[in-house]
Amino acid sequence: VKTKEQWLYADSIYYEKENDIGEGFGCVILIDTTQRIHYTGHYAYRNEREKKAIMFDQALLRQYEGQDTLYIHADTLKIASVKQLVKVPVKADSFNLQDTVVYRDTIDERSVINAYYGVKWKRNEMRGICDSMYYAEVDSLLKMYGSPAMWNDSSQITGDTIYVKNFDGKTEGFQV
């Protein structure tokens, strides 16, 4: 099933065009071209109007960002596209007499990803495991819960909860 923004491939497909709802069973591949995300698993549900998707059973998400890719593997992946208020800088003085910047509010649509049960993820040189994870595209913040552990080539971090901040596809910082 192909729409303007999504492609759904599966062994079996149920699709309601009038409600923009699709389900895939068996070997499922869901491609979201606008968000540059590919999902695979054994069951998928996508509601285009609500901009929500869920993938079960060996779910894998690949989100492409520039030269980097975020991989998330879990039993269950829930993905939603949410509208958020974003402040965009605008110069206040067209003659630049004052170095003042004001912000204009705008609505931007970004992805939110929830992963549950046996989560494994990888991005650039970093990788991690945990029971549950939350990722918000708007601030590139990855939150790991339930016995989280994170590694790079030379270090390991563990804690009750780990927050990872990314910027331009690179890890900017983390907090345990």
Disulfide bonds with the S-S distance in Angstrom:
none
